[in-house]
């Protein structure tokens, strides 16, 4: 099922990419018909959020793999370059570097390198948990949204929907946040116009 879903994803992405400008224009026009200028802003917000999530996923995977790679190199684990490449692929799949670092720690302990094994164990915990901070921070760089909102969207989406939730969660929260902000500002504008009328009546 995973292979089939991946195949369908690639096919759909290729079709959309081939006609990307036409599809994008159609979506923007449709949003304008629904919500005017605010509808277009919501679409652009969703686009920026998705791009930010993609940047966050790849950037976090790269940084986590580099952290894990530094750890195995310093601790003297063989085939460090290959292990780093494997960690990068695992991080892209949202599995983290732990499946590589934990066997490396066991290997060091098995060979009697207790000090290096303990050091790599501490480093592995740091590298494996760093994505909780790195990913929302990098996503916020691509989408101008509150850090807590991005963090909640990433964690909640990942827990609820898996890997695809990394994109669904932040986008849903971002669009909802912007809609609520627009609605609140409209209410404030209305109330400001109401006050002068009250003063005239008085």
C-alpha positions in Angstrom: 0.0 0.0 0.0 2.8 2.4 0.8 4.5 1.7 -2.6 1.1 2.2 -4.3 0.4 5.4 -2.6 3.9 6.7 -3.4 3.4 5.8 -7.0 0.0 7.6 -7.2 1.6 10.6 -5.4 4.4 10.8 -8.0 2.0 10.5 -10.9 -0.3 13.2 -9.5 2.6 15.5 -8.7 4.0 15.1 -12.2 0.6 15.9 -13.8 0.2 19.0 -11.6 3.8 20.1 -12.2 3.4 19.8 -16.0 0.5 22.2 -15.8 1.6 24.0 -12.7 0.9 27.6 -13.8 -2.5 26.8 -15.2 -3.5 24.9 -12.0 -2.1 27.7 -9.8 -4.0 30.4 -11.7 -7.2 28.3 -11.6 -6.9 27.8 -7.8 -6.3 31.5 -7.2 -9.2 32.6 -9.4 -11.5 30.1 -7.6 -10.4 31.4 -4.2 -11.0 35.0 -5.4 -14.5 34.1 -6.5 -15.2 32.5 -3.1 -13.6 35.1 -0.8 -12.3 38.0 -2.9 -8.9 39.3 -1.9 -9.0 37.5 1.4 -9.5 34.2 -0.5 -6.4 34.8 -2.5 -4.5 35.6 0.6 -5.6 32.3 2.2 -4.4 30.4 -0.9 -1.0 32.1 -0.8 -0.8 31.4 2.9 -1.4 27.7 2.3 1.3 27.7 -0.4 3.8 29.4 1.8 3.0 27.0 4.7 3.4 23.9 2.5 6.8 25.3 1.2 7.8 26.0 4.7 6.9 22.5 5.8 8.9 21.0 2.9 11.9 23.2 3.9 11.5 22.1 7.5 11.3 18.4 6.7 14.4 18.4 4.4 16.3 20.9 6.5 15.7 19.0 9.7 16.6 15.7 8.1 19.9 17.2 6.8 20.8 18.7 10.2 19.9 15.6 12.1 21.9 13.4 9.7 24.9 15.8 10.1 24.6 15.6 13.9 24.5 11.9 13.8 27.4 11.8 11.3 29.5 13.9 13.6 28.8 11.6 16.4 29.8 8.4 14.6 32.9 10.0 13.2 34.1 11.3 16.5 33.4 8.1 18.3 35.2 6.0 15.7 32.4 4.0 14.2 33.4 2.6 10.8 31.7 3.4 7.5 30.6 6.8 9.0 29.8 8.3 5.5 27.5 5.4 4.6 25.8 5.6 8.0 25.3 9.3 7.6 23.6 8.8 4.3 21.3 6.1 5.8 20.4 8.5 8.6 19.5 11.2 6.2 17.1 8.8 4.3 15.6 7.7 7.7 15.1 11.3 8.8 13.4 12.1 5.5 11.0 9.2 6.3 10.5 10.7 9.8 12.1 7.8 11.5 15.1 9.8 12.8 18.7 8.8 13.2 18.1 6.4 16.2 17.9 3.2 14.1 21.5 3.8 13.1 22.9 5.4 16.2 21.5 2.8 18.7 23.3 -0.1 16.9 26.4 2.0 16.8 26.3 2.5 20.5 25.8 -1.2 21.0 28.8 -1.9 18.8 31.0 0.4 20.8 30.0 -1.2 24.1 30.5 -4.6 22.5 34.1 -3.7 21.6 34.8 -2.4 25.0 34.7 1.4 24.2 32.6 2.2 27.2 33.4 5.9 27.3 32.8 6.5 23.6 29.7 4.4 23.7 28.3 6.5 26.6 29.2 9.7 24.8 27.5 8.5 21.6 24.5 7.5 23.6 24.1 11.0 25.0 24.7 12.5 21.6 22.2 10.1 20.0 19.5 11.2 22.4 20.2 14.8 21.6 20.3 14.2 17.8 17.1 12.1 17.9 15.1 14.7 19.8 16.4 17.8 18.1 13.8 17.6 15.4 11.1 18.7 17.9 12.8 22.2 17.9 14.5 22.3 14.5 11.5 21.4 12.3 9.0 24.0 13.6 11.8 26.7 13.6 12.7 26.0 9.9 9.0 25.8 8.9 8.5 29.2 10.5 11.3 30.6 8.4 9.3 29.6 5.3 5.9 30.7 6.6 5.4 33.9 8.7 3.3 32.3 11.4 3.6 32.1 15.2 6.1 29.5 16.3 3.7 27.8 18.7 1.1 27.5 15.9 3.6 25.7 13.7 4.8 23.5 16.5 1.3 22.4 17.4 0.4 21.8 13.8 3.5 19.7 13.1 3.3 17.6 16.3 -0.5 17.2 16.1 -0.6 16.4 12.4 2.3 13.9 12.7 0.5 12.1 15.6 -2.9 12.1 14.0 -2.1 11.4 10.3 1.5 10.2 10.1 3.9 11.7 7.7 1.2 13.4 5.6 0.1 15.1 8.8 3.3 17.2 8.7 1.7 19.1 5.9 -2.0 18.8 6.8 -1.6 20.0 10.4 0.3 23.3 9.9 -1.8 24.2 6.8 -5.1 23.7 8.6 -4.0 25.7 11.6 -2.4 28.4 9.5 -5.6 28.9 7.4 -7.8 28.8 10.5 -5.5 31.3 12.2 -5.6 33.7 9.3 -9.4 33.4 9.0 -9.9 34.1 12.7 -7.5 37.0 12.5 -9.4 38.5 9.6 -12.7 38.0 11.3 -11.5 39.7 14.5 -10.1 42.6 12.6 -13.3 43.1 10.8 -15.2 43.2 14.1 -12.8 45.7 15.4 -13.3 47.9 12.4 -17.0 47.7 12.7 -16.9 48.6 16.4 -14.6 51.6 15.7 -17.2 52.9 13.2 -20.0 52.4 15.7 -18.4 54.6 18.4 -18.6 57.9 16.5 -22.3 57.2 15.8 -22.9 56.7 19.5 -21.1 59.9 20.3 -23.3 61.8 17.8 -26.5 60.4 19.4 -25.3 61.4 22.8 
